[in-house]
């Protein structure tokens, strides 16, 4: 190991002068005087996208639509800088020897169990990382791990605290309720023109229209720009040699599963019930039952139950260990059952793909796509900069797009919370559009596939005149009045209920049905048959005597509700005994995570943090 360690030390020294000196201008943020550059945010955002892609697979795109990736990336970088600053303040550091040992013992950099410098360089190169960048990141992560371990060591959980938390999490309540729908009153309400006008005047802000803009944009998609680019045979062969490891495929399995979930802290009885149910499903599947239909009917894995339980293709190390070991020991077509910490899985193996390396001919389509994407990314960068200069001198986006063989898309007016047709889900584009003034043009980076946008028009937020939205105001008044009427009736009914026995009388006298809810975990905050209703689950804990009525009217979705708590049951000592070990482990980890979050919040509250929101939303660091 001595030679690789020595080489590693030389590389660290050589590359230690820093990377990206050219990119010091235009920081996205500064933390206690330390700058975070756009290129760093871009890189972290790319890492986050890759993580989400691995976690959610085919569903990643829809998940990412609801996440501001660049903001999340910046938050992570800020936290990393704060941890580094605090570590220096506390005198905590990682030696070069410790870093070298960490890198040298990383399995990805080893060949035949030993650190391989060529593999190390090749992997960094394939991920566009200089050694100094990777090593700096690893050093920061080691410091963060050390700091987190220090915080974890301070978290102590007593048996009594854990039992109390277990009781709160597993307490079950059974309810009865009366629903007074607002729709029962809507048809009887016919407001006059004066009442509509009065309601409009009193609630004008409720009808405010958001700011809207209209833009023209060109999307410089790399593959579209490089459609006519054909790499030479030499370029294809060189890429194949440089990236040979990416064309080596380990043994992979294609499987489906049906999950019968066992929640953390479940009792032996609950686990036995789930196992029995899984055994029944297994029996049906082994008897020739349609696995996809069984998954849709029984599986409690929402991510793939409606896709026939299909997990796609995966290799070793991508699934939880017991599941992975079972799958790779099966034969195609076989169905079996395995238990993991998530519950019981009924598993069907569709196919095993042996380990293999693609030939050059097999890899060629992927290589051409990769080279075309690389060429297209460069074309996109060059084209946007050139076209921006032309546009700023009066050039038409339509003509620029035509010259490139692209489309110039003119949008209708849209608000910040509305999707842009042709660029749905691109929050950076939306945010940037609202920062422009009419006539302004800007490049908005989407990693490797930027947009050139021009603001055509901007409508300020306004409250439309009554004559323009009279029907909408009338509907709102009717809804508001109906909800109030439903609440008033519920209040009158509640006043007549002096004891739990009066609950049935109140329902009968108002010709309303009583609905029953079987015992459910109060901590879920979900009332079966209604949905999310934390006010009820919280109030159910405070009812002094059981059975007893919650002492106030509850409202959800405009409807009024009266609730009776029929039972409230804490888990038994036997339940706690069977769940104690697993729950204690989970609860300690939860408390540690909370302590770490509080620690980071304290660091943020005392730090000098400045963020350039314009740069974060729309500026890509040069380079």
C-alpha positions in Angstrom: 0.0 0.0 0.0 3.0 2.3 0.5 3.3 3.3 -3.2 -0.4 4.2 -3.7 -0.4 6.2 -0.5 2.7 8.1 -1.6 1.2 8.8 -5.0 -2.1 9.9 -3.4 -0.2 12.3 -1.1 1.5 13.8 -4.2 -1.7 14.2 -6.0 -3.3 15.9 -3.0 -0.4 18.3 -2.7 -0.3 19.0 -6.5 -4.0 19.7 -6.8 -4.2 21.5 -3.4 -3.8 24.9 -5.0 -7.6 24.9 -5.7 -9.9 24.5 -8.5 -12.1 27.1 -10.2 -10.0 30.2 -9.5 -11.5 31.6 -12.7 -15.0 31.3 -11.1 -14.5 33.6 -8.1 -16.8 36.2 -9.5 -20.5 36.2 -9.0 -20.9 34.1 -5.8 -24.4 32.8 -5.2 -24.0 33.1 -1.4 -21.5 34.0 1.3 -21.3 32.4 4.7 -19.2 34.2 7.3 -17.2 35.6 4.4 -16.8 32.3 2.5 -18.2 32.3 -1.0 -20.3 29.7 -2.6 -20.1 29.8 -6.4 -22.6 29.1 -9.0 -20.5 26.1 -10.3 -20.7 24.6 -6.9 -24.4 24.9 -6.7 -24.7 23.4 -10.2 -22.6 20.4 -9.2 -24.5 19.8 -6.0 -27.8 20.2 -7.8 -26.7 17.5 -10.3 -25.8 15.2 -7.5 -29.2 15.7 -5.9 -30.9 15.0 -9.2 -29.0 11.7 -9.5 -29.9 10.7 -6.0 -33.6 11.4 -6.6 -33.4 9.5 -9.9 -32.0 6.5 -8.0 -34.5 6.8 -5.2 -37.7 7.3 -7.3 -36.8 5.8 -10.7 -39.6 6.4 -13.2 -41.4 8.7 -10.7 -38.4 11.0 -10.2 -39.5 13.6 -12.7 -42.8 14.1 -11.0 -41.1 14.3 -7.6 -38.6 16.8 -8.8 -41.3 19.1 -10.1 -42.2 19.9 -6.5 -38.6 20.5 -5.3 -36.5 23.6 -5.9 -33.3 21.6 -6.7 -30.9 24.6 -6.7 -32.3 25.9 -3.4 -31.9 22.5 -1.8 -28.4 22.2 -3.2 -27.5 25.7 -1.8 -28.9 24.7 1.6 -26.7 21.7 1.7 -23.6 23.7 0.7 -24.4 26.3 3.4 -24.8 23.6 6.1 -21.5 22.1 4.9 -19.7 25.5 5.2 -21.2 26.1 8.7 -20.0 22.7 9.9 -16.5 23.4 8.5 -16.4 26.8 10.2 -17.5 25.3 13.5 -15.0 22.5 13.3 -12.2 25.0 12.8 -13.5 27.0 15.8 -13.5 23.8 17.9 -10.0 22.8 16.6 -11.4 19.7 14.8 -9.5 18.6 11.7 -8.9 15.5 9.5 -5.3 14.7 8.8 -3.9 13.9 5.4 -3.1 10.4 6.6 -6.7 9.8 7.7 -8.1 11.1 4.4 -5.7 9.0 2.4 -6.7 5.9 4.4 -10.4 6.6 3.9 -9.9 7.0 0.1 -7.6 4.0 -0.2 -10.1 1.7 1.6 -13.1 2.8 -0.5 -14.2 -0.2 -2.4 -14.9 1.7 -5.6 -11.3 2.6 -5.9 -9.9 -0.9 -5.3 -8.9 -3.7 -7.6 -8.4 -7.2 -6.2 -8.8 -5.8 -2.7 -6.1 -3.1 -3.1 -6.3 0.6 -3.8 -5.7 1.1 -7.6 -4.6 4.6 -8.6 -5.7 4.2 -12.2 -9.2 3.2 -11.1 -9.3 6.2 -8.7 -8.3 8.6 -11.5 -10.7 7.0 -14.0 -13.7 7.2 -11.7 -13.1 10.9 -10.8 -12.6 11.7 -14.5 -15.8 10.0 -15.5 -17.6 12.1 -12.9 -15.9 15.4 -14.0 -14.1 15.7 -10.7 -10.6 16.9 -10.1 -8.8 15.0 -7.3 -8.7 18.1 -5.1 -12.5 18.6 -5.5 -13.2 15.0 -4.4 -10.7 15.0 -1.6 -11.9 18.3 -0.3 -15.5 17.0 -0.3 -14.4 13.8 1.5 -12.5 15.7 4.1 -15.6 17.9 4.8 -17.8 14.8 5.0 -15.4 13.1 7.5 -15.5 16.3 9.6 -19.3 16.4 9.4 -19.5 12.7 10.4 -17.3 13.4 13.4 -19.3 16.4 14.4 -22.6 14.5 14.1 -21.2 11.6 16.2 -20.4 14.2 18.9 -24.0 15.5 18.8 -25.3 11.9 18.8 -23.3 11.0 21.9 -25.2 13.7 23.8 -28.6 12.2 23.1 -29.8 10.0 26.0 -33.2 8.4 26.1 -34.5 6.8 29.3 -36.8 3.8 29.3 -39.7 5.9 30.7 -39.3 8.5 27.9 -39.2 5.8 25.2 -42.3 4.1 26.7 -44.2 7.4 26.8 -43.3 8.1 23.1 -44.3 4.5 22.2 -47.7 5.0 23.9 -48.4 8.3 22.1 -47.4 6.8 18.8 -49.5 3.6 19.2 -52.5 4.9 21.1 -55.7 4.0 19.2 -59.0 5.8 19.3 -62.4 4.7 18.0 -64.9 7.4 17.0 -68.5 8.0 16.0 -69.3 11.2 14.2 -72.1 13.2 12.7 -71.4 15.1 9.5 -73.4 18.3 8.6 -72.5 19.0 4.9 -72.6 22.6 3.8 -74.1 21.3 0.5 -77.4 20.6 2.4 -77.8 24.4 2.7 -76.4 25.7 -0.6 -79.6 25.2 -2.7 -81.7 27.3 -0.3 -79.5 30.4 -0.6 -80.3 33.0 -3.2 -78.3 36.2 -2.5 -79.5 39.6 -3.8 -77.3 41.8 -5.9 -76.7 44.1 -2.9 -75.6 41.1 -0.8 -73.2 40.0 -3.5 -71.8 43.6 -3.8 -71.5 43.9 0.0 -69.7 40.5 0.1 -67.3 41.6 -2.7 -66.5 44.9 -0.9 -65.8 43.2 2.4 -63.7 40.3 0.9 -62.2 42.0 -2.2 -58.7 40.7 -1.3 -60.0 37.1 -1.6 -60.5 37.7 -5.4 -57.1 39.2 -6.1 -55.6 37.9 -9.3 -51.8 37.1 -9.1 -49.2 38.9 -11.2 -48.9 37.3 -14.6 -46.3 37.4 -17.4 -46.0 36.4 -21.0 -42.7 35.2 -22.5 -41.1 33.9 -25.6 -38.4 31.3 -25.1 -36.0 29.1 -27.0 -35.0 25.8 -25.4 -31.4 24.9 -26.5 -31.8 21.1 -26.0 -28.4 19.5 -26.6 -29.7 16.5 -28.5 -31.7 18.7 -30.8 -28.7 20.9 -31.5 -26.5 18.0 -32.1 -28.9 15.9 -34.2 -26.7 16.0 -37.2 -23.5 15.4 -35.3 -21.9 12.0 -36.0 -18.8 11.1 -34.0 -16.0 9.4 -35.8 -15.0 5.8 -35.3 -11.9 6.9 -33.5 -13.9 9.1 -31.1 -16.3 6.2 -30.4 -13.4 3.8 -29.8 -11.6 6.3 -27.5 -14.7 6.8 -25.5 -15.2 3.1 -25.1 -11.7 2.6 -23.8 -11.8 5.6 -21.5 -15.2 4.5 -20.0 -14.8 0.7 -20.2 -16.0 0.2 -16.7 -19.4 1.9 -17.5 -20.0 -0.9 -20.0 -19.4 -3.7 -17.5 -22.6 -4.9 -16.0 -22.8 -6.9 -12.8 -25.4 -9.7 -12.3 -28.8 -8.1 -12.2 -32.3 -9.3 -11.3 -35.7 -8.2 -12.5 -38.3 -8.9 -9.8 -41.8 -7.9 -8.6 -43.0 -7.8 -5.0 -46.1 -7.5 -2.9 -45.5 -5.8 0.4 -47.5 -6.6 3.5 -46.2 -3.8 5.7 -45.3 -4.2 9.4 -44.9 -0.7 11.0 -42.0 0.0 13.3 -42.8 -0.8 16.9 -45.4 -3.4 15.8 -46.3 -6.1 18.3 -45.8 -9.8 17.8 -49.5 -10.2 17.2 -49.5 -7.5 14.5 -46.5 -9.1 12.9 -48.1 -12.5 12.9 -51.2 -11.1 11.2 -49.2 -9.5 8.4 -47.2 -12.8 8.0 -50.4 -14.8 7.7 -51.8 -12.4 5.2 -48.6 -12.6 3.2 -48.7 -16.4 3.3 -52.2 -16.3 1.9 -51.1 -14.0 -1.0 -48.0 -16.3 -1.6 -50.4 -19.3 -1.8 -52.5 -17.5 -4.4 -49.5 -16.5 -6.5 -47.9 -20.0 -6.4 -51.3 -21.4 -7.5 -51.0 -19.4 -10.7 -52.8 -16.1 -9.6 -52.0 -13.1 -11.8 -49.2 -11.4 -9.8 -49.9 -7.9 -11.1 -53.6 -8.1 -10.1 -52.5 -9.5 -6.7 -50.1 -6.6 -6.3 -52.8 -4.1 -7.1 -55.1 -5.7 -4.6 -52.8 -6.4 -1.6 -49.5 -4.6 -1.9 -48.9 -1.8 0.6 -46.0 -0.3 -1.4 -47.7 2.8 -3.0 -44.7 3.3 -5.3 -45.4 0.3 -7.5 -48.5 -1.5 -6.5 -50.3 -0.2 -9.5 -47.4 -1.3 -11.8 -47.9 -4.9 -10.9 -45.3 -4.6 -8.1 -42.6 -4.2 -10.7 -39.2 -3.2 -9.1 -37.4 -3.0 -12.4 -33.9 -4.3 -12.8 -31.4 -4.0 -10.0 -28.0 -5.3 -9.0 -26.5 -6.3 -5.7 -26.3 -3.6 -3.1 -29.3 -1.7 -4.3 -31.9 -3.5 -2.2 -32.1 -4.2 1.5 -29.9 -7.2 2.4 -32.5 -10.0 3.2 -34.5 -9.1 0.1 -31.4 -9.0 -2.1 -30.1 -12.4 -0.8 -33.5 -14.0 -1.4 -33.9 -12.7 -4.9 -30.5 -13.6 -6.2 -30.9 -17.2 -4.8 -34.2 -17.7 -6.8 -34.9 -19.1 -10.2 -36.8 -17.2 -12.9 -40.6 -17.7 -12.4 -40.2 -18.7 -8.8 -42.4 -17.0 -6.1 -41.4 -16.9 -2.4 -41.7 -14.8 0.7 -39.1 -12.9 2.7 -39.2 -10.7 5.8 -37.4 -7.4 6.0 -37.7 -4.4 8.4 -40.5 -3.1 6.1 -42.6 -6.2 6.5 -43.3 -9.3 4.5 -42.6 -9.4 0.8 -44.1 -11.9 -1.6 -41.5 -11.9 -4.4 -41.5 -13.1 -8.0 -38.3 -13.3 -10.0 -38.8 -12.5 -13.6 -35.3 -12.7 -14.9 -31.6 -12.9 -14.0 -29.2 -11.1 -16.2 -25.7 -12.6 -15.9 -22.7 -10.3 -15.4 -21.3 -9.2 -18.8 -19.4 -6.5 -20.6 -20.9 -4.8 -23.7 -18.9 -5.2 -26.8 -18.0 -2.1 -28.7 -20.9 -2.8 -31.2 -23.4 -3.2 -28.3 -22.2 0.0 -26.6 -22.0 2.1 -29.7 -25.6 3.5 -29.6 -25.0 4.7 -26.0 -21.6 6.1 -26.9 -23.0 8.0 -29.8 -25.8 9.4 -27.5 -23.2 10.4 -24.9 -20.9 12.1 -27.4 -23.8 13.8 -29.1 -25.0 15.1 -25.7 -21.5 16.4 -24.9 -21.3 18.1 -28.2 -24.8 19.4 -27.9 -24.1 20.8 -24.4 -21.2 22.8 -25.8 -23.2 23.9 -28.8 -26.0 25.0 -26.4 -23.6 27.1 -24.3 -22.0 28.7 -27.4 -25.4 29.3 -29.1 -27.1 30.9 -26.2 -24.3 33.3 -25.6 -24.1 34.2 -29.3 -27.9 34.5 -29.6 -28.2 36.6 -26.4 -25.8 39.1 -27.9 -27.9 39.2 -31.1 -31.2 39.5 -29.2 -29.8 42.4 -27.1 -29.1 44.2 -30.3 -32.6 43.8 -31.5 -32.6 40.3 -33.1 -35.9 38.4 -33.1 -36.1 35.2 -31.1 -38.2 33.7 -33.8 -35.5 34.3 -36.4 -32.8 33.0 -34.0 -34.7 29.8 -33.4 -35.3 29.3 -37.1 -31.6 29.6 -37.8 -30.8 26.9 -35.2 -33.6 24.6 -36.3 -35.4 25.1 -32.9 -38.8 26.5 -31.9 -39.5 29.9 -30.4 -42.4 29.3 -28.0 -44.7 32.2 -27.1 -46.6 31.5 -24.0 -50.0 32.8 -22.9 -50.1 34.9 -19.7 -49.3 32.7 -16.7 -48.9 33.1 -12.9 -46.0 31.9 -10.8 -47.9 28.8 -9.6 -49.0 27.8 -13.1 -47.0 25.6 -15.5 -45.4 26.9 -18.6 -46.5 25.0 -21.6 -43.5 23.3 -23.2 -41.4 23.8 -20.0 -43.6 22.2 -17.4 -41.9 21.8 -14.0 -39.0 24.1 -14.7 -39.2 26.4 -11.7 -36.0 28.2 -12.5 -37.5 29.4 -15.8 -40.6 30.6 -14.0 -38.7 32.4 -11.3 -36.5 34.1 -13.8 -39.4 35.2 -16.0 -40.9 37.1 -13.1 -37.6 39.0 -12.4 -37.6 40.5 -15.9 -39.1 43.7 -17.2 -40.9 43.8 -20.5 -38.4 43.7 -23.4 -35.6 42.2 -21.3 -33.8 39.0 -22.4 -31.9 36.5 -20.3 -30.2 33.1 -20.4 -31.7 30.7 -17.9 -29.6 27.7 -17.2 -31.0 24.2 -17.0 -27.9 22.1 -16.5 -26.6 21.6 -20.0 -29.8 22.7 -21.7 -30.4 26.4 -21.2 -33.2 28.7 -22.3 -33.1 32.1 -23.9 -36.2 34.0 -22.7 -37.6 37.4 -23.5 -40.4 39.0 -21.4 -43.2 40.1 -23.7 -45.7 41.5 -21.2 -46.3 41.7 -17.5 -49.7 42.2 -15.8 -49.5 43.4 -12.2 -51.6 41.7 -9.5 -55.1 43.2 -9.4 -58.6 42.8 -8.0 -61.0 42.5 -10.9 -64.1 44.7 -10.9 -67.3 43.1 -9.6 -69.0 43.0 -13.0 -66.1 40.9 -14.4 -66.3 38.2 -11.7 -69.9 38.5 -10.4 -70.7 34.8 -10.9 -67.5 33.8 -9.0 -68.3 36.2 -6.1 -71.9 34.9 -5.9 -70.7 31.3 -5.7 -68.2 32.3 -2.9 -71.0 34.0 -1.0 -73.3 31.0 -1.3 -70.5 28.7 -0.1 -69.6 31.0 2.8 -73.2 31.3 3.9 -73.8 27.5 3.6 -70.7 26.7 5.7 -71.9 29.1 8.3 -75.3 27.6 8.4 -73.8 24.1 8.7 -71.7 25.3 11.6 -74.7 27.0 13.3 -76.7 23.8 13.1 -73.8 21.8 14.5 -73.5 24.3 17.4 -77.2 23.9 18.3 -76.9 20.1 18.2 -73.8 20.2 20.4 -75.6 22.4 22.9 -78.3 19.7 23.2 -75.7 17.0 24.0 -75.1 16.8 27.7 -74.0 13.1 27.9 -72.7 10.5 25.4 -76.2 9.1 25.3 -77.6 12.3 23.9 -75.3 11.9 20.8 -77.7 9.5 19.2 -80.8 11.6 20.0 -79.2 14.7 18.4 -78.5 12.8 15.2 -82.0 11.2 15.1 -83.9 14.5 15.7 -82.0 16.2 12.8 -82.4 13.1 10.6 -78.6 12.7 10.2 -76.7 9.4 10.2 -74.0 8.5 12.7 -70.8 7.0 11.1 -68.5 4.6 13.0 -64.8 4.6 12.9 -62.9 1.5 14.1 -59.9 2.0 16.3 -57.0 3.6 14.4 -53.6 5.1 15.5 -54.2 8.6 16.8 -50.7 9.7 15.7 -51.7 9.3 12.0 -53.9 12.5 12.2 -56.0 10.8 9.6 -59.7 10.0 10.4 -60.7 7.1 8.2 -63.6 8.1 5.9 -62.7 11.8 6.1 -59.0 12.2 5.7 -56.4 14.5 7.3 -58.0 15.9 10.5 -55.3 16.6 13.2 -57.7 18.8 15.2 -59.9 15.8 15.9 -57.1 13.3 16.7 -55.5 15.9 19.1 -58.9 16.8 20.7 -59.6 13.1 21.2 -56.7 12.8 23.6 -58.2 15.5 25.8 -61.7 14.1 26.3 -61.7 13.5 30.1 -64.1 10.5 30.2 -64.6 7.7 27.7 -67.1 7.5 26.0 -67.3 11.2 25.7 -68.0 14.0 23.2 -65.4 16.4 21.8 -66.6 19.7 23.2 -66.5 21.8 20.1 -67.7 21.7 16.5 -65.0 20.6 14.0 -64.8 21.8 10.4 -63.2 20.1 7.4 -63.7 21.1 3.8 -66.5 23.4 4.7 -68.5 20.6 6.4 -69.2 20.7 10.2 -68.7 17.6 12.4 -69.6 16.4 15.9 -67.4 13.6 17.3 -67.9 11.1 20.1 -64.8 9.2 21.4 -65.9 5.6 21.9 -62.6 4.2 23.1 -59.0 5.3 23.7 -56.5 2.5 24.1 -52.8 2.6 25.0 -50.6 -0.3 24.0 -50.3 -3.0 26.7 -47.1 -3.9 28.6 -46.9 -7.1 26.5 -47.1 -4.9 23.3 -44.3 -2.7 24.7 -42.1 -5.7 25.6 -42.3 -7.2 22.1 -41.6 -3.9 20.4 -39.2 -2.3 22.9 -35.9 -3.2 21.2 -36.9 -2.1 17.7 -38.8 1.0 18.8 -36.0 2.2 21.1 -33.5 1.9 18.2 -35.8 3.9 15.9 -36.7 6.5 18.6 -33.0 7.1 19.5 -32.2 7.7 15.8 -35.2 10.1 15.5 -34.0 12.1 18.6 -30.5 12.2 17.2 -31.8 13.5 13.9 -33.8 16.2 15.7 -30.7 17.2 17.8 -28.6 17.5 14.6 -31.3 19.7 13.0 -31.4 21.9 16.0 -27.6 22.2 16.0 -27.6 23.2 12.4 -30.4 25.8 13.0 -28.3 27.3 15.8 -25.3 27.6 13.5 -27.5 29.3 10.9 -29.0 31.7 13.4 -25.6 33.0 14.5 -23.9 33.0 11.1 -23.6 35.9 8.6 -25.4 34.4 5.5 -26.0 36.4 2.4 -27.8 34.9 -0.7 -28.0 36.4 -4.1 -31.5 35.2 -5.1 -31.2 36.4 -8.7 -27.9 34.5 -9.1 -29.4 31.4 -7.5 -32.5 31.4 -9.7 -31.0 32.3 -13.0 -27.2 32.6 -13.2 -24.9 29.8 -14.0 -21.3 30.3 -12.9 -18.9 30.8 -15.7 -16.7 28.0 -16.8 
